[in-house]
Amino acid sequence: MKQRQIKLLTKKKVIAGAVLAALAIGGFWFVNRGGDAAVPVTVTAVEQTDLRDSITLKAPLSGTETVEIVSNLHYEVTAIPVKEGDRVQRGQVLAMLDADAMADEIGAAQDALALAQAQYEDGVRSRQQDYEKALQTLAAARKDADRMEALFAIGGISVEDREQAQARLLEAQAEISKYSVQNGKVQGTASELKNIETARNALQRKQESLSDGKITSPIDGTVTRVNINVGRFADEKSAAAANAGQCQRV
């Protein structure tokens, strides 16, 4: 007997999911490649013999993909405009953090940077004045040492007077060597420059945190779990949240 062959096309199903500090999103799409077309069936005359049916199935299936959305920012969650079962689109806001607290911290970081820069400028200005005075002292000590050397050569002063003049010159030279100078301008100290760099980096991190204050969905999908509540901090994770959202591909 001729074989009877039925060809079926199954639906393709894709599931995607995500969790924000325990906020989960699962997206799904269905694609029916066969549509509503009629299924072809071939029938022959009945004979008493063995009957074999051959069924060919095509069912490509991609596995479950779970995308965990985690915020490491220590700010209070002020709003969660979605709930379990909601369909969301990529870029849609899932949760909002305390923007006022972020703005306050940015202001404090800006003040800290301004203070570090002001301290640097004041320090440089003060040392510049001290350096210029030290230059005057050095010039006077060198002039006095030269004069004493000439007097000593003709026996006008004692060895002790000559040595004292030389000691004052060496002291003035040692004082000058304490300053870091380029083209006559005193440079800031390493610690002052480090303070400015630290303050600037802190401000940059706070500004970046502000842009992350709105947690959005990276995919189109459906909210499957919400494991955090308004009033909690975004970086607080329950045990369930910590274990959820692993990516799986089959």
C-alpha positions in Angstrom: 0.0 0.0 0.0 1.3 3.5 -0.7 2.4 5.5 2.2 0.1 8.2 3.6 2.2 11.3 4.3 1.1 14.2 6.4 3.3 17.3 6.8 2.6 19.6 9.7 4.3 22.8 10.6 4.3 23.7 14.3 4.3 27.1 15.8 7.6 28.7 16.7 7.6 30.0 20.2 10.2 32.3 21.7 10.1 33.2 25.4 12.2 36.1 26.8 12.3 37.2 30.4 14.1 39.7 32.6 14.3 40.7 36.3 15.0 44.1 37.9 16.4 43.4 41.3 13.8 40.9 41.0 11.7 42.4 38.3 11.2 39.8 35.6 10.1 40.3 32.0 9.2 37.5 29.7 8.5 38.1 26.0 6.9 35.7 23.6 6.2 35.6 19.9 4.4 33.1 17.8 5.1 32.4 14.1 2.9 30.0 12.2 4.7 29.1 9.0 1.9 26.9 7.8 -0.8 29.5 8.0 -4.4 28.1 7.4 -3.5 26.3 4.2 -5.3 22.9 3.7 -3.3 19.8 4.7 -2.6 17.6 1.6 -3.8 13.9 2.1 -3.3 11.1 -0.5 -5.6 8.1 -0.3 -5.5 4.9 -2.3 -7.8 1.9 -2.6 -8.0 -0.3 0.5 -6.1 -3.6 0.4 -5.5 -6.1 3.1 -1.8 -5.5 3.8 0.3 -3.8 6.4 -0.4 -0.1 6.8 2.4 2.3 7.5 1.9 6.0 8.2 4.8 8.4 7.7 4.5 11.7 9.6 7.1 14.4 9.0 7.2 17.2 11.6 9.1 20.4 11.4 9.1 22.2 14.7 12.1 24.5 15.2 12.0 25.6 18.8 14.3 28.2 20.5 14.6 27.7 24.2 13.7 30.0 27.0 15.8 33.2 27.4 15.7 35.0 30.7 17.4 38.4 30.9 18.0 39.6 34.5 17.8 43.4 35.0 19.7 44.3 38.1 20.4 47.8 39.5 23.4 48.1 41.8 22.4 51.7 42.8 21.6 52.2 46.4 18.6 54.4 45.9 15.0 54.0 46.9 12.5 52.7 44.4 9.9 55.4 44.0 7.7 53.9 41.3 7.1 50.6 39.5 4.7 51.4 36.7 4.2 47.8 35.6 2.8 44.7 37.2 3.0 41.0 36.5 1.3 40.0 33.3 1.8 43.4 31.6 3.1 43.5 28.1 6.0 45.9 27.7 8.1 47.2 24.9 11.8 47.6 24.6 12.9 50.8 26.3 9.7 51.0 28.4 10.3 52.1 32.1 10.0 49.3 34.5 11.0 51.1 37.7 12.1 54.6 38.8 14.6 55.4 41.5 14.7 58.4 43.8 15.8 61.2 41.5 15.8 63.9 44.2 18.3 61.9 46.3 20.4 61.5 43.1 20.3 65.2 42.4 21.3 66.0 46.0 24.3 63.8 45.8 25.3 65.3 42.5 25.2 68.7 44.0 27.3 67.6 46.9 29.8 66.0 44.5 30.0 69.3 42.6 30.6 71.2 45.8 33.4 68.7 46.7 35.1 69.2 43.3 34.8 73.0 43.6 36.3 72.8 47.1 39.2 70.6 45.9 39.9 73.0 43.0 39.8 76.1 45.3 42.1 74.5 47.8 44.5 73.7 45.0 44.5 77.2 43.7 44.9 78.7 47.1 47.8 76.4 47.9 49.5 77.2 44.6 49.0 80.9 45.2 50.4 80.8 48.7 53.4 78.8 47.7 54.1 81.1 44.8 54.4 84.0 47.2 56.6 82.0 49.5 58.8 80.9 46.5 59.3 84.5 45.3 60.3 85.5 48.8 62.7 82.5 48.9 64.2 83.7 45.6 64.8 87.1 47.2 66.4 85.5 50.2 68.6 83.4 48.0 69.7 86.4 46.0 70.6 88.3 49.1 72.4 85.3 50.6 74.5 84.8 47.4 75.4 88.5 47.3 76.4 88.4 51.0 78.5 85.3 50.5 80.3 86.8 47.6 81.0 89.9 49.6 82.3 87.9 52.5 84.5 85.8 50.2 86.1 89.0 48.9 86.7 90.4 52.4 88.1 87.1 53.6 90.6 87.2 50.7 92.0 90.5 51.9 91.9 89.5 55.5 88.9 91.8 56.3 86.8 89.1 58.1 87.4 86.0 60.1 87.0 82.4 58.9 84.0 82.1 61.1 82.3 85.1 59.4 83.0 83.6 56.0 81.6 80.2 57.0 78.4 81.8 58.4 77.8 83.5 55.1 78.3 80.3 53.2 75.9 78.5 55.6 73.2 81.1 54.9 73.6 80.6 51.2 73.3 76.8 51.5 70.1 77.3 53.6 68.6 79.6 51.0 69.4 77.1 48.2 67.8 74.3 50.2 64.6 76.3 50.7 64.3 76.9 47.0 64.7 73.2 46.2 61.4 72.4 48.2 59.3 73.9 45.4 58.2 72.3 42.2 58.5 75.0 39.6 58.0 75.2 35.8 58.8 78.4 34.0 58.9 80.3 37.2 55.4 79.0 38.3 54.9 76.8 41.3 53.1 73.6 40.6 50.5 71.9 42.8 51.4 69.0 45.0 50.6 65.4 44.2 48.1 65.2 47.0 46.2 68.3 45.8 46.1 67.0 42.3 44.9 63.6 43.6 42.1 65.2 45.5 40.9 67.0 42.4 41.0 63.8 40.4 39.1 61.8 43.1 36.4 64.5 43.4 36.0 64.7 39.6 35.6 60.9 39.3 33.0 60.9 42.1 31.0 63.5 40.4 31.1 61.6 37.1 29.8 58.5 38.8 26.9 60.4 40.4 26.0 61.9 37.0 26.0 58.5 35.4 23.8 57.1 38.2 21.2 59.8 37.4 20.9 58.6 33.9 20.4 55.0 35.3 17.6 56.2 37.6 15.0 55.0 35.1 15.2 51.2 34.7 13.9 50.2 31.3 13.2 46.9 29.6 15.8 45.6 27.1 13.2 43.5 25.2 9.6 43.3 24.1 7.9 40.9 26.4 5.6 40.2 29.3 6.3 40.9 33.0 6.5 37.5 34.7 7.8 38.5 38.1 8.1 41.6 40.3 10.3 40.9 43.3 10.8 44.3 44.7 8.4 46.9 46.2 8.3 50.7 46.2 10.2 52.0 49.2 12.9 49.5 49.1 16.4 50.1 47.7 17.1 49.0 44.2 20.2 47.0 45.2 18.3 45.0 47.8 17.8 41.5 46.4 15.7 38.7 47.9 16.9 35.1 47.6 14.3 34.5 44.8 15.6 37.5 42.9 19.2 36.5 43.3 18.5 33.1 41.6 16.2 34.4 38.9 16.9 35.6 35.5 19.5 33.2 34.2 19.9 33.2 30.4 19.0 29.9 28.8 19.3 29.1 25.1 18.3 25.8 23.6 
